[in-house]
């Protein structure tokens, strides 16, 4: 049970990190143009 909680928490953290990275790159491209 705890292993599943750790895996779900890690995947959620990874998804939010990828989303933040994509948003950061998009903002940089908008600033560049």
N, CA and C atoms as an extended XYZ file, in Angstrom:
99
Properties=species:S:1:pos:R:3:atomname:S:1:resname:S:1:resid:I:1 pbc="F F F"
N         0.838       -1.201        0.000 N   UNK     1
C         0.000        0.000        0.000 CA  UNK     1
C         0.874        1.252        0.000 C   UNK     1
N         1.888        1.276        0.850 N   UNK     2
C         2.755        2.463        0.916 CA  UNK     2
C         3.561        2.619       -0.374 C   UNK     2
N         3.928        1.483       -0.978 N   UNK     3
C         4.683        1.526       -2.233 CA  UNK     3
C         3.830        2.165       -3.325 C   UNK     3
N         2.538        1.815       -3.364 N   UNK     4
C         1.628        2.396       -4.356 CA  UNK     4
C         1.483        3.894       -4.126 C   UNK     4
N         1.433        4.302       -2.854 N   UNK     5
C         1.317        5.729       -2.525 CA  UNK     5
C         2.555        6.484       -2.993 C   UNK     5
N         3.722        5.899       -2.772 N   UNK     6
C         4.979        6.532       -3.192 CA  UNK     6
C         5.029        6.657       -4.712 C   UNK     6
N         4.627        5.591       -5.411 N   UNK     7
C         4.656        5.604       -6.881 CA  UNK     7
C         3.679        6.634       -7.430 C   UNK     7
N         2.466        6.703       -6.863 N   UNK     8
C         1.477        7.671       -7.352 CA  UNK     8
C         1.941        9.097       -7.052 C   UNK     8
N         2.535        9.307       -5.877 N   UNK     9
C         3.038       10.640       -5.527 CA  UNK     9
C         4.191       11.040       -6.449 C   UNK     9
N         5.076       10.092       -6.752 N   UNK    10
C         6.216       10.378       -7.620 CA  UNK    10
C         5.757       10.694       -9.036 C   UNK    10
N         4.767        9.943       -9.534 N   UNK    11
C         4.269       10.198      -10.893 CA  UNK    11
C         3.571       11.551      -10.959 C   UNK    11
N         2.854       11.914       -9.903 N   UNK    12
C         2.190       13.224       -9.866 CA  UNK    12
C         3.235       14.337       -9.860 C   UNK    12
N         4.303       14.150       -9.091 N   UNK    13
C         5.381       15.134       -9.032 CA  UNK    13
C         6.055       15.261      -10.400 C   UNK    13
N         6.268       14.125      -11.067 N   UNK    14
C         6.906       14.124      -12.385 CA  UNK    14
C         6.040       14.847      -13.409 C   UNK    14
N         4.722       14.600      -13.369 N   UNK    15
C         3.801       15.253      -14.305 CA  UNK    15
C         3.801       16.762      -14.089 C   UNK    15
N         3.751       17.204      -12.832 N   UNK    16
C         3.745       18.646      -12.565 CA  UNK    16
C         5.084       19.278      -12.948 C   UNK    16
N         6.187       18.541      -12.790 N   UNK    17
C         7.496       19.060      -13.190 CA  UNK    17
C         7.569       19.237      -14.705 C   UNK    17
N         7.070       18.235      -15.444 N   UNK    18
C         7.061       18.322      -16.912 CA  UNK    18
C         6.164       19.465      -17.367 C   UNK    18
N         5.021       19.639      -16.695 N   UNK    19
C         4.103       20.729      -17.048 CA  UNK    19
C         4.764       22.087      -16.809 C   UNK    19
N         5.459       22.232      -15.671 N   UNK    20
C         6.130       23.494      -15.353 CA  UNK    20
C         7.258       23.764      -16.354 C   UNK    20
N         7.991       22.724      -16.737 N   UNK    21
C         9.087       22.877      -17.695 CA  UNK    21
C         8.550       23.303      -19.058 C   UNK    21
N         7.438       22.683      -19.489 N   UNK    22
C         6.820       23.038      -20.768 CA  UNK    22
C         6.328       24.481      -20.743 C   UNK    22
N         5.715       24.883      -19.631 N   UNK    23
C         5.213       26.253      -19.496 CA  UNK    23
C         6.374       27.246      -19.531 C   UNK    23
N         7.489       26.906      -18.875 N   UNK    24
C         8.663       27.772      -18.850 CA  UNK    24
C         9.240       27.951      -20.253 C   UNK    24
N         9.340       26.850      -21.005 N   UNK    25
C         9.853       26.912      -22.383 CA  UNK    25
C         8.916       27.728      -23.264 C   UNK    25
N         7.609       27.547      -23.092 N   UNK    26
C         6.631       28.298      -23.887 CA  UNK    26
C         6.751       29.794      -23.597 C   UNK    26
N         6.910       30.159      -22.333 N   UNK    27
C         7.052       31.573      -21.975 CA  UNK    27
C         8.336       32.148      -22.558 C   UNK    27
N         9.409       31.371      -22.556 N   UNK    28
C        10.666       31.842      -23.140 CA  UNK    28
C        10.527       32.063      -24.638 C   UNK    28
N         9.819       31.170      -25.332 N   UNK    29
C         9.620       31.319      -26.777 CA  UNK    29
C         8.759       32.545      -27.066 C   UNK    29
N         7.760       32.796      -26.221 N   UNK    30
C         6.902       33.975      -26.418 CA  UNK    30
C         7.727       35.252      -26.215 C   UNK    30
N         8.606       35.245      -25.223 N   UNK    31
C         9.457       36.416      -24.969 CA  UNK    31
C        10.426       36.623      -26.123 C   UNK    31
N        10.931       35.522      -26.691 N   UNK    32
C        11.896       35.605      -27.780 CA  UNK    32
C        11.257       36.247      -29.010 C   UNK    32
N         9.987       35.914      -29.265 N   UNK    33
C         9.275       36.475      -30.423 CA  UNK    33
C         8.727       37.850      -30.080 C   UNK    33
